[in-house]
Each structure stands twice: as C-alpha cells, then as structure tokens.
C-alpha cells in the first residue's frame, strides 16, 4: 500500500476583498450627502459655539466638564446629582433606535452611524483622488508600484490622516474650553491625556474608515445580530422584487427560451453597494439598508423604459400581496402599527418626564451627612452635640447667601463651624461644604432620647427659595 501524502489543512479564513463602490446619483444618495454634511458639521463645529455663562464658568455651549463633574448644553447645566437626565437621554436614544429599526430596518446603520458617515467621507476622498470604481480597481490590481500609484496612494492616505486628526481633535474639545485647548495643543502645553486621546482616535478613524470599512459593520458591530428582534413582517427594508425581475437576462432559463424579467443583470446594484453584497440574493446580515442600490436600479430602469422599484423599500407582507396580484399596504400602515406606536409612546413619556423634571428642578440643593465617629459628644455643661457635614449647592450664576436653620425639637440649637451666625455665602455655580453642629441642652428630651427627628433648612436670602433635608439627632439614651 502506497504511503499517503499528508494534505495541508483547509483554511477557514477568506482574505478580504476590498470593496470599491461606484458613484451613484439619486434621492437616497442625496439624502445621505445631507445627513453626512449635517452630522459632520455638528460634530466639528459644536465645541466652538460660544455661550455666555458669566465670569465663573467657561463660555462654551456644549461642554463635558469632567474636572468639575458637570455637563453644559447651551442653557442647560447638569450637575452630578442630576445624572438621571443623562440616563433618561440614553433611554430615549435606545428607544429611538428601536423605533426606527422596527419601522425602517437598519436605517441608523445606513445613514447616521458614525462608521457609515466617516466611511462615506473617506470613499469620497478616495474617489476624488483615484477616480471612480473602475479606476480604483485598476490601481488596486496593479502589482507594480510606479510613481503614479505611489503619488495617488500617498495623497489619499495623507488626506485621510488629516481628517482623522481633525476627528480626534474635535472630540477632546468637548471636554475643556476649545480655544484654550487648541493653543495648548499647538504650543505643546496640553495634558498628555489630550495627546493620547487624539492619537488613539486618529488611529482608529484612519483604520476603520480607510481600511476596515464594511468589516466593522459585519464583524465588530453587534447591531446586525440584535436588529432581528426589532423587526417583523411589516418592517420596511431594502429588497428585490424577484417575482418581477426573474429570470434575469443572462440566466439559463432565458437562454432556454423563457420570457425575460425586468432585471438585465447589469450589476449596477452590486457595483454601488458599500458592503459588496448582491441584494438580489435576499436580505443579508451585511446589508445596512443605505438604499444606494435603489438609486442605481431606478436609474437603469428609467434608461431601458421599465417601471422603477425593481429594488425598493418593502416589507414581507408587500411581497405576499404583490405575488397574489394585490396592491401593497400604504407606507403609513407599515409605519403606524402597535409596535412602533408603543415605542413612540414610551419615547415621548421619557422625553416629557425629562422636560418636566428640568422645569421643576430647584436652583439650590443640600445634602446632610451625620458624622458618626463619635455618634455624639457630651460638652462640659452636660449638653449633647451632634456633628453634620452639610453640602449646599448654589446653581445660580451669582454668589448667594443662605441661612441655615433647624426644625424639630425646639430645644435643639444650631451652630456653624467658623461662623458666629447661621448664614453662609456660596459662590456662583459652586458647592460649599459646611460643618454644622446641633446641640441639645442637658436635661431636655432630645438629650435624653436615643433618636430625635430633625430637619435642616436652607433659605436663599435673595429670593426666599428654600430647601430641606431630614436627619436624626442622637442623644444619650437613659
């Protein structure tokens, strides 16, 4: 028996084939241009919008002030104890994503996802420098690096790198005063964290938008796997009217004499796809429903005198209706159905709750923390003293004076550390930590009882606004 030759193990890895989308014109492509310009404009310009907040705060409209643990958004100022506003916005973002996905499929992925927006921008730069799809394909397949190829690639990579640096730079401007940070960055006086953040975001933007592209959507992003739970048979998504387009022009059935469908197998839908799939093979995980294949197919149908819509936004129920010879549902019936109405109602309730909380919130606040080591102190005259740390927040844009009082047992008196009266001044947009003593004279009920309820009040001496916190006075139990 002859010795069998060992065989090399079969590779399960397929090398990536770069995708070179062809330029396309149409309403969906125009919509993507508008969204790209608006979203990039907001991202790059927002940190430079000025907003007068007075002498004690930075004049930046949108600022994530991590050092002072506050978030500024135009006239809204969120303090650390108001994190529920941020949580509410995140809940609204999640519900909004569920709503749009249940109604229109992966519309977020196709139009507004940062990966999609920056990839579109990088492809636009690539097309300007290297040409449209065929020119880029020829350059990619050219094995020999001559001066022209090196010049085109170097120009493209430098432009990508500049965009990536601007992307990372714009991000750090959201966390401190932008003009000040820009000067510090240029003069090399900025904090190392700023340079590190810019370097990391520059590298990821350059790689994700320039080289990884559709692989981020396919392999790294979890949303393609989750979206199926948000969709049903009435969800509008990009699809191919196979019952109208088949058999295709170059199919075996047509060659055998069958009547040709509307699809002429021009591959226009494939050539414009940014993820390199054929929508005629059915709905696929890779599809981001950007609808560029609709624009490409509609253009071809118009040229050959066929009705538009061979590739279009449709739902599974539309396919059933059209195959049976009936008209599909109106779009409004696909969009307005129990699931989307429920998501809209929840989204609206959260939004209204946040607006209500924003309008009723007070501009002053306090917290009271009893000092438990020791629980109480007995003074030389037999009085019992408890110590508290009181934090007073002044969210006004000017300094305010507050009077601190105690309510409960009338025998309990209040004293402030470092002050001869019960008033303290709190600077504008600051929090003051004040040590407060409650004293119960010897022989009073509060001094003899284990626990006595007490309430600390603060009153704004300018407008009379008040706030309180309940606490407990600990006595010497007898």
C-alpha positions in Angstrom: 0.0 0.0 0.0 1.5 3.3 -1.1 2.2 5.9 1.6 -0.4 8.6 1.6 1.0 12.1 1.3 -0.1 14.5 4.1 -2.5 17.1 2.9 -2.4 20.7 4.1 -5.2 21.7 6.4 -8.0 23.6 4.7 -8.0 27.2 5.6 -11.3 28.6 7.0 -10.2 32.2 6.6 -11.1 34.1 3.5 -8.9 37.1 2.7 -10.8 40.4 2.5 -11.6 41.6 -1.0 -11.6 45.4 -0.9 -14.9 47.0 -1.9 -14.8 49.9 -4.4 -18.3 51.4 -4.6 -19.3 53.1 -7.8 -20.6 56.6 -7.6 -24.4 56.8 -7.9 -26.9 59.6 -8.2 -30.4 59.7 -6.8 -32.7 60.7 -3.9 -31.2 58.3 -1.4 -27.7 59.3 -2.2 -28.6 63.0 -1.9 -30.2 62.2 1.5 -27.0 60.6 2.6 -25.0 63.6 1.5 -27.2 65.9 3.5 -27.0 63.8 6.6 -23.3 63.5 6.3 -22.8 67.2 6.0 -25.2 68.0 8.9 -23.7 65.3 11.3 -20.1 66.2 10.5 -20.9 69.9 10.7 -22.4 69.4 14.2 -19.5 67.3 15.4 -16.7 69.6 14.2 -18.4 72.9 14.9 -20.3 72.4 18.1 -17.3 72.8 20.5 -16.6 76.3 19.0 -20.1 77.7 19.7 -19.8 80.3 22.4 -22.4 80.8 25.2 -22.1 83.5 27.9 -22.3 81.9 31.3 -20.9 84.7 33.4 -17.4 85.2 34.8 -17.2 81.9 36.8 -17.9 79.4 34.0 -16.5 78.5 30.6 -18.2 80.2 27.7 -18.7 77.0 25.7 -22.2 76.0 24.5 -21.6 72.2 24.8 -19.0 71.1 27.4 -18.5 67.9 29.3 -16.6 69.3 32.3 -15.3 66.1 33.8 -13.0 68.0 36.2 -15.9 69.7 37.9 -18.3 66.8 37.1 -20.8 68.9 35.1 -22.4 68.9 31.7 -23.3 72.1 29.9 -25.6 72.1 26.9 -26.5 75.7 25.9 -28.8 77.0 28.7 -28.9 73.6 30.5 -26.5 72.8 33.2 -26.4 69.2 34.6 -24.8 68.6 38.0 -23.5 65.3 39.3 -26.6 64.6 41.4 -28.8 65.1 38.3 -27.3 62.2 36.4 -30.8 60.9 35.8 -31.1 63.4 33.0 -28.2 61.7 31.2 -29.7 58.3 32.0 -33.0 59.5 30.5 -31.3 60.7 27.3 -29.7 57.3 26.9 -33.0 55.6 27.4 -34.5 57.9 24.7 -31.6 57.1 22.4 -32.2 53.4 22.8 -36.0 53.6 22.3 -35.4 55.8 19.3 -33.1 53.2 17.8 -35.7 50.5 18.5 -38.4 52.7 16.9 -36.6 53.5 13.7 -35.4 49.9 13.3 -38.9 48.4 13.7 -40.2 50.9 11.2 -37.4 51.1 8.6 -34.9 48.4 9.4 -31.2 49.4 9.7 -31.9 53.0 8.8 -29.5 54.1 11.5 -26.7 52.0 10.1 -27.3 53.2 6.5 -27.5 56.9 7.1 -26.3 58.2 10.5 -24.0 55.7 12.1 -20.5 57.3 12.6 -18.9 54.4 10.9 -21.1 54.9 7.9 -20.7 58.7 7.8 -16.9 58.6 8.1 -16.6 55.7 5.6 -18.7 57.8 3.1 -16.3 60.7 3.6 -13.2 58.5 3.1 -14.7 56.9 0.0 -15.5 60.4 -1.3 -11.8 61.5 -0.8 -10.7 58.2 -2.5 -12.9 58.8 -5.5 -11.7 62.4 -5.9 -8.0 61.3 -5.8 -8.0 57.9 -7.6 -11.1 58.1 -9.7 -14.4 56.1 -9.8 -14.8 52.4 -9.3 -13.1 51.1 -12.4 -10.1 53.4 -12.0 -9.7 52.4 -8.4 -10.0 48.7 -9.3 -7.2 49.0 -11.9 -5.0 50.8 -9.4 -5.6 48.1 -6.8 -4.9 45.3 -9.2 -1.7 47.0 -10.5 1.0 44.9 -8.8 3.9 47.2 -9.7 4.3 50.3 -7.7 5.2 53.1 -10.1 5.4 56.9 -9.3 1.8 57.5 -10.2 0.4 54.8 -7.9 2.7 55.9 -5.0 1.6 59.6 -5.6 -2.1 58.7 -5.6 -1.9 56.4 -2.5 0.3 58.9 -0.5 -2.1 61.8 -1.3 -5.1 59.7 -0.3 -3.5 58.5 2.9 -2.3 61.9 3.9 -5.8 63.3 3.4 -7.4 60.5 5.4 -4.9 61.2 8.2 -5.7 64.9 8.3 -9.4 64.0 8.6 -8.6 61.5 11.3 -6.6 64.1 13.2 -9.4 66.6 13.0 -11.8 63.9 14.2 -9.7 63.1 17.3 -9.0 66.8 17.9 -12.7 67.7 17.7 -13.5 65.0 20.3 -11.2 66.4 23.0 -12.5 69.9 22.5 -15.8 68.8 24.0 -14.1 68.2 27.4 -12.5 71.6 28.0 -12.6 75.1 26.6 -11.8 74.6 22.9 -9.9 77.8 22.1 -7.7 77.4 25.2 -7.0 73.7 24.5 -6.2 74.5 20.8 -3.5 77.0 21.9 -2.1 74.4 24.5 -2.0 71.7 21.8 -0.2 73.8 19.3 2.3 75.1 21.9 2.8 71.5 23.3 1.5 72.6 26.7 -1.6 70.4 26.8 -2.1 67.5 29.2 -0.7 64.2 27.9 -4.2 62.7 28.1 -5.3 65.1 25.4 -2.5 64.0 23.0 -3.1 60.3 23.8 -6.8 60.6 23.1 -6.2 62.4 19.8 -3.6 59.7 18.8 -6.0 56.8 19.6 -9.0 58.4 17.8 -6.8 59.4 14.9 -5.6 55.8 14.5 -9.0 54.2 14.9 -10.7 56.7 12.5 -7.9 56.2 9.9 -8.1 52.4 10.1 -11.9 52.0 10.4 -12.8 54.5 7.8 -10.0 53.8 5.4 -9.3 50.1 5.5 -11.7 48.1 7.7 -14.9 49.8 6.5 -17.6 47.2 5.9 -15.8 44.7 8.2 -16.6 46.9 11.2 -20.3 46.6 10.3 -20.1 42.9 9.7 -17.8 41.6 12.4 -17.3 44.2 15.1 -20.8 45.8 15.4 -23.4 43.8 17.4 -26.4 45.6 16.0 -26.8 43.4 12.9 -27.4 40.5 15.3 -29.8 42.4 17.6 -31.9 44.1 14.9 -33.8 41.0 14.1 -35.6 41.2 17.4 -36.8 44.7 16.5 -38.1 43.8 13.0 -41.3 41.9 11.9 -43.1 41.2 8.6 -44.3 44.8 8.4 -40.8 46.4 8.7 -39.8 48.3 5.6 -36.4 47.4 4.4 -34.5 47.3 1.1 -35.5 44.3 -1.0 -35.5 42.9 -4.6 -38.8 42.2 -6.4 -37.7 38.7 -7.5 -41.1 37.9 -8.9 -40.8 40.8 -11.3 -37.1 40.7 -12.1 -36.6 37.0 -12.7 -35.5 35.3 -14.8 -32.6 37.6 -15.5 -31.2 38.5 -18.9 -28.2 36.2 -18.7 -29.8 33.3 -16.9 -30.0 29.7 -18.2 -33.8 30.0 -18.2 -33.8 32.9 -20.6 -31.2 31.2 -22.8 -33.6 28.2 -22.9 -36.4 30.4 -24.2 -38.1 31.7 -21.1 -39.5 35.2 -21.1 -37.0 37.6 -19.5 -37.8 39.5 -16.4 -37.1 43.2 -15.8 -33.6 42.5 -14.4 -31.0 42.9 -17.2 -28.2 41.6 -14.9 -26.3 44.9 -15.3 -24.7 44.6 -11.8 -25.3 48.2 -11.1 -26.8 47.4 -7.7 -23.7 45.4 -6.7 -21.2 47.9 -8.0 -22.6 50.7 -5.8 -23.0 48.6 -2.6 -20.6 49.9 0.1 -20.5 46.4 1.7 -20.1 44.5 -1.6 -23.3 42.3 -1.5 -25.9 41.4 -4.1 -29.3 42.5 -2.8 -30.9 40.1 -5.3 -29.8 37.2 -3.2 -32.2 38.3 -0.5 -31.9 40.2 2.8 -28.5 39.6 4.4 -26.7 40.4 7.6 -24.2 42.6 5.8 -26.9 44.9 4.3 -27.0 48.3 6.0 -30.1 49.4 4.0 -28.4 52.5 2.7 -30.6 52.3 -0.4 -27.9 53.2 -2.9 -28.9 50.0 -4.8 -32.4 51.5 -5.2 -30.9 54.7 -6.8 -28.7 52.6 -9.2 -31.5 50.2 -10.2 -34.1 53.0 -10.7 -31.6 54.8 -13.0 -31.2 51.7 -15.1 -35.0 51.0 -15.2 -35.5 54.6 -16.4 -33.0 54.1 -19.2 -34.5 50.9 -20.5 -38.1 52.1 -20.2 -39.1 49.8 -17.3 -41.1 50.9 -14.2 -38.9 52.0 -11.2 -39.0 50.0 -8.0 -37.4 46.7 -9.0 -35.3 47.2 -5.9 -37.1 49.3 -3.3 -38.1 49.7 0.4 -40.7 47.0 1.0 -42.0 44.6 3.7 -42.5 40.9 3.7 -46.3 41.5 3.7 -45.8 43.5 0.5 -44.2 40.5 -1.2 -47.2 38.3 -0.3 -49.7 40.9 -1.6 -47.8 41.6 -4.8 -47.3 37.9 -5.6 -51.1 37.5 -5.2 -51.7 40.4 -7.6 -52.9 42.8 -4.9 -51.5 46.3 -4.1 -49.1 46.6 -1.2 -50.1 48.3 2.0 -49.6 52.1 2.1 -46.4 53.1 3.8 -48.2 54.8 6.7 -49.8 51.4 7.7 -46.3 49.9 7.8 -45.0 52.7 10.0 -48.0 53.1 12.3 -48.6 49.7 13.9 -48.8 48.6 17.6 -45.0 48.1 18.0 -44.0 51.4 16.6 -46.8 53.2 18.4 -45.7 51.6 21.7 -42.0 52.7 21.1 -43.2 56.2 20.2 -45.3 56.4 23.4 -42.5 55.3 25.6 -40.0 57.6 23.9 -42.4 60.5 24.4 -43.1 59.7 28.0 -39.4 59.7 28.9 -38.9 62.9 27.0 -41.8 64.7 28.7 -40.6 63.4 32.0 -37.2 64.9 31.5 -38.7 68.2 30.4 -40.9 68.3 33.4 -38.0 67.5 35.7 -35.9 70.2 34.1 -38.5 72.9 34.6 -39.4 72.0 38.2 -35.8 71.5 39.5 -34.6 73.9 42.1 -31.5 76.1 41.7 -30.5 75.3 45.3 -30.0 72.0 47.0 -28.4 70.5 50.1 -27.3 67.1 51.4 -26.8 66.3 55.1 -24.4 63.6 56.3 -24.1 62.9 60.0 -20.6 62.4 61.4 -20.8 59.1 63.2 -17.4 58.9 64.8 -18.3 59.7 67.5 -22.1 59.5 67.4 -22.4 62.4 69.8 -20.2 64.5 72.1 -21.0 65.4 75.7 -20.0 69.0 76.4 -18.7 70.3 79.8 -22.1 71.6 80.7 -23.8 68.2 80.0 -25.2 69.3 76.6 -25.2 66.7 73.8 -23.7 67.8 70.5 -24.1 66.0 67.1 -21.9 66.9 64.1 -23.1 67.0 60.4 -21.5 67.8 57.1 -23.8 69.9 55.0 -23.2 70.4 51.3 -25.0 73.4 49.8 -25.3 73.7 46.0 -25.7 77.1 44.5 -26.7 76.6 40.9 -27.3 80.3 40.3 -24.8 82.2 38.2 -24.1 84.7 41.1 -23.0 84.4 44.7 -25.8 83.8 47.1 -26.1 83.9 50.9 -28.0 81.2 52.7 -29.4 81.0 56.2 -29.4 77.5 57.8 -32.0 76.6 60.4 -33.2 73.5 62.2 -36.7 72.4 62.9 -37.9 69.7 65.2 -37.4 69.8 69.0 -37.4 73.5 70.0 -34.6 72.8 72.5 -32.1 71.9 69.8 -30.0 74.8 68.7 -27.8 75.1 65.6 -24.2 76.3 65.4 -21.9 76.7 62.4 -18.2 75.9 62.4 -16.2 79.0 61.7 -19.2 81.4 61.8 -20.8 83.5 64.5 -24.2 83.4 62.9 -26.3 80.9 60.8 -25.5 82.4 57.4 -23.0 81.3 54.8 -22.1 82.6 51.3 -21.8 80.2 48.4 -20.0 81.3 45.3 -21.8 81.2 41.9 -22.1 77.7 40.5 -20.3 76.1 43.4 -20.9 73.7 46.2 -20.0 74.6 49.8 -19.1 72.0 52.4 -20.1 73.4 55.8 -19.8 71.6 59.2 -22.9 72.1 61.3 -23.4 71.3 65.0 -26.8 70.6 66.6 -26.7 71.0 70.4 -29.4 69.8 72.9 -29.0 71.2 76.4 -28.7 68.9 79.3 -32.0 67.6 80.7 -34.0 68.2 77.5 -36.0 65.4 75.8 -33.6 65.4 72.8 -30.6 65.0 75.0 -32.2 62.1 76.9 -33.7 60.2 73.9 -31.8 57.8 71.7 -33.1 59.4 68.4 -34.9 62.6 67.7 -36.1 63.6 64.2 -34.7 66.9 62.9 -35.0 68.8 59.7 -32.3 71.2 58.3 -33.4 74.1 56.2 -31.6 76.5 53.9 -33.1 79.7 52.7 -31.8 81.9 49.8 -31.6 85.4 51.3 -32.1 86.9 47.8 -35.3 85.3 46.6 -36.5 83.3 49.6 -36.2 80.0 47.9 -35.9 77.1 50.4 -34.8 73.5 50.6 -34.5 70.9 53.3 -33.2 67.5 54.3 -34.4 65.3 57.2 -31.8 63.8 59.6 -31.6 62.4 63.1 -30.3 63.8 66.3 -28.6 61.2 68.6 -28.9 61.7 72.3 -27.7 59.9 75.4 -30.3 57.2 76.0 -31.3 56.9 79.6 
